[in-house]
Amino acid sequence: MSLPTRDNIDPIPAWALAAEPPVLLADEPTGNLDGENTRIVMDILRRLAHEEGRCVIVVTHDPEVAEAADRVLRMKDGVLTAE
């Protein structure tokens, strides 16, 4: 599994993935990435959820990243507004 890296962006911490946690929390995992690296990260997260059975929770402001999710919950001012 290759991880995207750039000088000014931290890669997905390999130690976090190597520990094989049942739940993975990703806060804006693609926030500073270009389109190609965004797709790579989303593919990794999708595989972790679908092929390895992990619960992947992603927080994002990017509508394209949200569209890739199996389930989307929306919040406004700290209140759940839509599912």
Secondary structure, 3 states (H helix, E strand, C coil): CCCCCECCECCCCHHHHHCCCCEEEEECCCCCCCHHHHHHHHHHHHHHHHCCCCEEEEECCCHHHHHCCCCCCEEECCEEEEC
